[in-house]
Amino acid sequence: MASPELNTKTRTKVEDNHSSLTGTLASVFILGFILIITWVSVYFLYLDRL
């Protein structure tokens, strides 16, 4: 008869890697600032040509 024990040989290693997430957050902020600067400059160009 099989024993009802859990298989403890398979363990998953959880890696705590925050450096990739910080780089991702910095990239998103940089991209956001570039988009905001582009939209504001196009808006002021539109206002100047009215």
N, C-alpha and C positions, 0 to 999 in steps of 0.2 A: 504494500500500500504506500502511496506517495505521501511524503511529509508536507504539511501545509505551511512550510516556512517560506518567507520571502527570499528571493535571490539577492544576496548582498554583494555579489561579485561585480555587478554593474553599477558603478558610481559615476555620476556626471560631475565634472569639474566646472564650477561657476567662476568665470573670470570677471573681475571687477575692473573694467577698463574704461575710465572716464576721459582719457585723452582724446579718443576719437570723437566722443560726443562734444567735447569743448571745441574741437576744430570744426565740427559741423555747425555748432551754434555761432562761432565766429564767422564762418563762411556765409551763413544765412543773414547775419546782421550786415555784413559788408555788401551782399547782394541787395538787401533791402534799402540800405542807404544809397546805393547807386541808382536804384529804381526811383526812389523819392527825389533825389537830385535831378534826375532826368525829367520826371513829370513836372517838377517846379520850374525848371528852366524852360520847358516847352510852354507852360502856362504863361510865364512872364514874356516869352517871345510872342505869344498870341496877343497878350494885352498890349504889347508895344506896337503891334501892327494894326491894331484897331483904328 
